[in-house]
Every structure is written in C-alpha cells, then in structure tokens.
Amino acid sequence: MEMSSIDEAQMNFICLYPDNEIEDFKTHLYEISNSFRFYTNIRSCIKFIKLLKNEKILLVTSDFYIPKILSHLDIFHDVNFIYIYYSNKDQYKYIFHEDLNIVGIYDKISLLISSIQEQIISINKQFYQWTFFNEENYSKRDLSKQANDFLWIHLFHRVITQFPRDKQAKQQLMDYVRLYFKENFEEEYESNDALCCYRKNFSLQKMINKALQTKDIDRLYHLRYFLSDLSECLSREQQQIVESGIENIVFTQEMKLSKNEFNYLKENQGKLLSTKGYLFLNSLSKNVTTEFIENKDLIDVILQIECNLKEMGNNHVFTDLTRSNEKEEVLFDLNTTFRLESIHQDKQIWLIKMIATNDGELIMEKYIEDTHRQIENVSISIIFGKLMCDMNEWNQSQKYFEYLLNDLSSNHEDLAWIEHSIGQVHHWKGEWNEARIFYDRAYDRMIKTDPIRMKDSALVLTSI
C-alpha cells in the first residue's frame, strides 16, 4: 500500500546563484544532498528546466535573480519548490507571487538548510509502501505455497548479502550509477561510504526505493554491491550503539495519511508489516511540541516505533543521535519487520504504535525450510528467483536468472538450477522450444557431474 498520492517523477535539485558566492553555497547544499546542479547563468538554468517535463523541481536561488525569474514566469511557474536566500540581511524583504511556488525566504543560512532538509524528508516519506503478513498459524502452514511481497523483500535482503563481492560486481555498480548520476556520484567509492552516500543523495534514495517497490531486477542487480555495503554499514552502526550501552530506543515521526490509508492501517492492527524499501525517518525528540497544519483531506498522525536493539536479530537500524537536541535521523534496514501494535487518539492526534521485531526473519527461515522439503539443498539465490515466478513476475525472474548465468563461473554448483529455472520461465510463458533447450542443458549438466545428481535430474525430467 502506498503511503502517498505523489507521483513517481524524478526530483531535481537546482541552485541558481551568483558566480562570486556559489562555491561557498555549494558547501552548504552538499551537506544536504550531492544531487544539486549549480548554475550561475539563468539562461542555462532555464534550458535545463525545459528538459524536465513532468518532473519535480526544487530550486534554491538568490534574491539577485528575482527580477529575472519574474520575467520568465512561464518557466518558473512549473518549479515545485522555490527557496530564496538574501546574503545581505539589510536588503531582506518578503516576496510573494501567486504564480510562483515560493516555500520560504531566508536571511540565515542555517534556517534555509533546515527548511530544505525538512522538505526532502517530507517528500521522502511519501515514497514508502507497506506490505503486511498474516502470521496466524504460519508455523503449521506450508509457506512454500505462498508468494507475496513480504517474503520477497526478506529473501531479497538475504540474497544481496550472499552475492559475491568481487571486482566485477563493484565495476558493474560504478558503471551503472555514473551513467545514471553522471557527476553526482563519488569518484572513489569505498564500501564504508555506503551509509553516507545514501543519506546525502536523495536521487539515489529515490532510485533504490522505486526499484524495490517495482521489483526492478535490472536496476537492483546492478546496485547489489552497494545494497550489500549499506546493510553492512547499518549492522556496524547498530553494534556500536549496543556497545555504548543503549538497548531501547523509541522513534517518533509526524505523518499525514489519506483516509483510505489510515483506515487500511486500522484494519491491520496486530499484524506484521515491512516497508518495500529503506525506511528513512527524521525522528522527533519527546520534548518537541508537535504542531500540524489543518487539512481536511488528510489525517494527522504520529508514528511511534519502539526498538529493542538486542532483540532485532538481523534487522538493523542506524540513528544519528548527535544530529541535534530536537531531531535525529533514523534509517531502518531493508528487511526490518514491525508489528502494528495499536492505533488510538490522544489529544486529537492519532498515535500509531509499532514495535520492531525479528519475526520476519523467522518467517523467512520457515519459508526456506518448507521449500527445501520440495527441492533439497537448493540455494537461497535459486529460491528467490523461483519466488518471483510464483508471484507471476516471469520477466523479472528471467532477467535475474540470466544475470546469474552470465556472471557465475562455469563450474558453479547453481548453474544447472539456473538453466532449469530459465526453462520453467519459458515454459510458463508458452515458449516451448526455448524451454526445452534450457531443460536439456540443465539435465545434461546434472548427469555429467561426479557423482551424478540423480534426484535433481529426475525433477528436471518431470518438467520435460
């Protein structure tokens, strides 16, 4: 379920600023995100904006350019968020124009940066999707017969942490992100930089979470090296928090939900849920007074998440406890599972309480065990690809297995199952000739091994 009505358009960050001041301004804006494009010439800026059809734009500019912006209302009317900064406080004045989406006007750089950060976090929250799991009697059910997004997200997390972390995987990552981000990705990326890269690069966050929501295997496979790095960084950060003596943390987050979204959550109280992506929050201190702007179409809620760090298992969380006295950044790993404990109203504000739990890991292990009863000793990589087939994601499953076939060594033990799985995809798509080719290749590979894989080859024959 999507927690937003926002579309999937790309967010573009632009800074239009005078040449003699832009270098200092770059330093401040790069603290927020390294996705900013910088311009000193308004014509070049306009040329770029014209290319961004149906895409969202956040513009930071100087009061110096206001007259020129007002003379190009046909262009800047389409900019979604405009921030204006006065470097000279003596010249500060309030500006309003009904055809411009001016968020705010600032004469203090700290307030400008804080406001932009809030806007990015607000946008980011709207990209989350939730997936629920009904755990009733799951220990007595054959989970191998199930196929859903909850299992997909947990298996995917396990798979990326087990993929080979070799030079080929890193080079595929670098080639891909440089093609996508051009100059905005670090030239000398190191694995320890993953968490910092993710926090600072809004476009990278957006790309990853959209790929996870749509199960875009092509994009996710190229990003696997980075995603593995990110999970490893989160694991180390959480361990450091635990070693510091902190065991329990409670995070709170303001949100606005549509009535349908709110009612859907109420209907699923008591159930387990995960996000189809990395949950990135800007947690509020308990001492901060919450103020909401009234909107009849949306329901104001406070999301409260309680975490016992020692009981979270392989669910990892990063929190920047030193960011400020009032707020802290919180990033939950991809496979984090929550229990929706309760939803109740407190002083006209709805409070949604969740608890981080390790139950998602237990359910995934049960799914793997049940699958192994059908096919003994098959690897997690193969199980994940077969899950996509069971979800009728045939094209994504085929892409995934073809990537494995191309990248794994010629004597890898999974090759026969990969060829068999590609054959099954062709079979289910009605491509009988192509299916037979891969079935035969899988069978030949199994009977030529030493010792012969009799049981596995028999299963392949049943497909033929």
N, C-alpha and C positions, 0 to 999 in steps of 0.2 A: 504494500500500500504506500503510495506516495504521500509524503507529509507536506505537499506544496502544490500550488497551481502554476508555479513558474515554469516556463518552457525550457527546452534543453539547449537554448542558444549559448554560444560561447561568450564569456565575459571578457572584455578587452579593457586593459588599463592603460590610460594615456595621460602623460604630463606635458602640458604646453607652458613653457616657462622661458624667461629671458636668458640669453646666452651667458651673460656675466654672473648669473646666480644659479644656473641649473646644476652645476657639479655638486654644490652643497646640498641642493634639494634632492639629488639622486640618492645621496647617502641616507637621508631620512626615509624616503619612499622604499628603498631596498630593504629597510628594516621590516616593512610590511609584506612586500612581495617583490620578487625579482622578475615579475611578469610585465612590469611597466615598460611602455615605449615612450621615449622622450623626444620632444620637438621644440625647437626654438622659432621655427618658421610656420606661421599659421597656414600658409598655402599647402605645405607638406602635410600638416596635420589634417586639413580638410580633405586632401586627396586620399589619405588613409581611411578616414571616417566614411567616405563614399563607398569604399570597398566592403564595408561591414554591413551588408544588407541582412536584416532580421537577426542581428547580433547585438548583445547588450554592451554598453559602453560606460565606463566610469572615467570621468575627466577631472584632473587636478590642474588648475591654472592660476595665473597671477592676475591681479586687478589691471595690470598693464594691457591685457588683451581684451578686456570687457568691451570697449567700443568696436573692436573688430568682430567679436563674437556676435554683438547685437546687429551688425551689418550683414551677418550670414545666418540669420535665424532659420532659414530653410535647411541648413545643415545641422546646426547645433540643437535644433528642436528635437532631434531624434536621439540625443545623448541622454541616457537614463539617469545618471547621477553626476552633478557638477559641483565641485568644491573650489571655492575661490579663496586665495590667500593674499593678504596685504603684508608685504615685507616692511612697509613703512606705516607704523601704527598711527601716525598723525594724519594720514590720508584715508584711514578706515571709514567706510560708510556702508550702510545697509543697501543691498541691491535686491530688487525683485522684478521679475518679468514673467508674465503668465505663460509665455511660450518657451520658457527655459526651466528645466528640472534642477533648480539650484537647491542642493541639500543644505549647504551652510556657507557662511563667510567667516573667515578666521584671521586674527592678527597674532595668534600664538601657535607656533609650530606643533607644540605638544597636543593642543586641542584638535588641530587638524588631523594629526596622525591617529589620535584616539578615535575620532569620528569615522575615519576611513576604515580602521580596524573593525569597528562595530558594524559598519555596513557590510564588509566582507563576511564577517561571521554570520550576520543575518541572512545573507544570500546563501552562504554555505549550508546553513541549517535546512534550507528549503530543498536540498537535493537528496535528503535521506529517504530511504524506503525501508519499511519494516517487513519482516517475514515471521509468521507465528508457527508454533509447533504444538499440537495437542498431544501431551505426554501421557494421557490416560492409558494405563495398561500397556505402555510401549514395551516393557520388558518381556511381555508374553506374546508380542506380535512379531511377525517376520518382517523386519524393516527392509529387507532386500526387495520386497514387493512395492515399496514406496518410492516415490520420486518427487521431490519438491525443492523449493529454493532454500529452505533451512538446511537440508542435507548438502546441497550444492555449495553453499558458502563455507561450510565447515570442512568439507572434503577438499575444496579448492585451497583453503589455507594450509591444510596438511600437505597437499601436493607441492605447492610452491616452496615449502621449507625442505622438501626432499629432492627437488630438481638439482642436477649437477651445477655447482657454482664455479664454472670454468671460464676461460678466456673467451670462448665462443659466445656464451650467454651474456657476458658483460659487453662484448663488442656489439651484439645484436641490440642490447639496451641503448648503448651510446648512439648507434646509427639511427635508431628509431626516434629517440627523444630530440636529437639535434635536428632531425628532419621536421619534427612537429613544432619544437620551440625555437628553433634557429639559435639566436644568440642568448636566449634566456636560460639555458641550462649550463651548469658549471662545466668548465672545460676539463678540469681534472677531478672528476667524481671519484670519491672513495666510499666504501661501504659504510663507514662510520658517519658519513654525511647525510644518510638517508632521512633521518628524522628532521634535521634542519632543512633539507631541501623540501620536504613535504610541507612543513609548517609555513615556509616563506613563499612557496609557489602555488598561488591559488589555481592557476590554469592546470598545473599538474594534479592537484587535488580533484578538480572537476573532471579531468580526463580519466583518472583512475576510477572514481566512483561511478561515472557514467558507464564505463566499460564493465564494471562489476554488476551494475543494475541490468544491463542489456546482455550480459554474458558474452561479451565481445572477445572471443578466444584469440583472434588475430592480435588484438591490442594487448590483451593480458599476457599472452605468451611472450611477446617481446619485452614486456615490463617485469617478467618473473624474477629477474635478478634483483631489481630494485625492491619489489614487494617482499622478497625474502630478506633483504637488508633491513627494510623497515620493521619487519616483525622482530628481527634480531635486536635492533636498537631499542624497541619497546620493551623487550624482555630484559635487557641490561638495565634500562632506566627503572623498571619496576623493582628489580632486585636491589638496586641502590636505595630505593625508597624503603623497602622492607628492612634492609640492613641498618637504616638510620633509626629504626625503632617504630616507624609508623605502620600500623596494621589496618586500621579502619579509616576510610575517607568517605565523606558524603559530598557529592557534587550537586549543584542546583543550576537550572537553566531556564530562562524565560522563553516561552514559545507562544505562537499564535496558531491555532488549528481551525480548520473549517468545521462546521457542524457534523458533516459526514465523517471526517477523520476522527473527531472527538468521540462520536457515537461508536465507531468501529473499535476504538481502543477500549471503551467501556464494555463492549460485548466480549472482549477477550481478556478481561481481568482474570488473573490467576494463571495464565498461560506463559509459556516460554516464548521469547522473541529475540531475533538478531537483526542487525541492520545489514542491508545489502551494500556494504561499503564501510569505510572507516568513520567512526562517529567522532567528530571533532567539535568540542563544546568550549564555550567561554564561561566557566563556572563562576557564580556569584558568591561572595562571602555572605555568611549568615547575618553580618552586621549591615549589609546594604539594604536600604529600603527600596522596594520594587514599585515602580510607577508604570502603569500601562496607559496607552492612548486608546480611547474607546473606538471600537469598530464593530458595528452591529453584525457584520458578516463573518467575523472571526471570534473565536473563544480564547480568552487569555488563560494560559496555564503556566504552572511552574513544574518542570520536570526535575525530580529528585532521584538521584542514583546513589545507592549505598554500595560500597565495595569493601569486602574483607580481602585484602591483598594476598594473604596466605592461603585462602581457600579458593582462589580464582583459577588454580591449575595453570593451563596453557593459555588462558585469557589474559592478555597483557594490557596495561594502561600506563600512559605517560601523563604526568601532571607537572606543570611548571609552577611550583609552589612559591617561587621567588619573584614572580612577574609583578605583582603589586599586592597591596594590602586588601584590595577590594575584589580583584578578579584573578583568575588563574586559567591557563589553557589546559584543556584535557583532551587526550586523544586515546580512544579505545582501539585495540587491535581488531582485525577483520573478523575473527571468529568469536568475539565476545558475546556471551549469551546473558540475557536478563530475564528475570521473572517480573511480570507486571503485577505487583502486589495489590495496589488499590488505587482508586480514583475518588477523591472526595473534595468537597468545597470548604475552604477556610477563608472567612472574611471576604467573600465574593470572588475569590480567586480559586480556581480548580488546581489541586495538587495531585500530580501523577507520580506515584512512588514505584520505583523499580529497584531490584537488587541484582547485582552481578553474581552469576552462578556458574559452576563448572558443568552443569547438566548437559550443555550442548556437546561437550567432549564425550560424555558417557553415551549419549545417543548415537554419535558418530561411530564410536567403537562398537556399539551393538549392531549398527548397520554393516560395518566391515565384517564382523563375525558371522552375521547371517549370510552375507554374500559369499564368504569363504566356504560355507556349507554347500553352496551350489558349485563353486569353482575353487578348488583348493589352491592355496599359496599364490593366488593372483595378486599382483602388486597394487598399491594404492593408486598409482598412475593409471592403470587399466580400469580399476573400479570407478574412478572419477569420469573417465571417458564414457563408460557404459551407462553411468547415471544420466549423462546428457542424452544418450539415446533413449533411455526410459522416459525422459521428460519430453520426448519428441523434438529435441534440439539436434536434428540429424546433421545439418550443415556445420554447426559449431563442433559437434563431435568428430565429424570427418576432418575438419581443419586441424583439430587438436591431435588426432592420431597421425595425420600426415606430417605435422611438425615433428612429432616424436620419431617417426620413421626416418625422416631426413637427418635428424640431429644425433640420434643414438648410434653407438658404434655397431659395426656389422655383426658382432658376436654377442650383443646384449640379449639377456635372457627374456626380455619383454617383446622382442621383435615378432615372434610367432603370434602372440596375442594381439599385438597391434595390427598385423595383417588380417587376422581373423575379424577383428573389430571393424576395420575398414570394409571388409567384405560384408559384414552384417549391415552397416550403414547403407551400402549399395543395394543390398537385398531389400531392406525396408523401404527404400526409395524406388523399388521396382526396376532397378538396373541389374538384371540377372547376369548378363555376360561379365560385367565388371566385378560383380560379387564372386562369381566362380573363379576368376583369376586370383583374387586375394585369398579365397578359401584354399585353393590348391597350393599357393605359396606357403600359407600357414601350415598346412598338413605336411608338405614336403620338409619344411624346416623342423617340425616336431619329430618325424620318424628318422631324420638323419642325425639327430643328437645322440650322444652317448652318455647315459643309456637312453633308449627310445622312450619318448613321453607317450606311453600307450593310452593312459586315461585322458590326457589332454587331446590327443589326436582323435580319439573316439568322439569327443564332444564336437570337434570341428567337422567330422564326418556327418554328424546329425544335422548340421547346418546345410551341408551339401545335399 
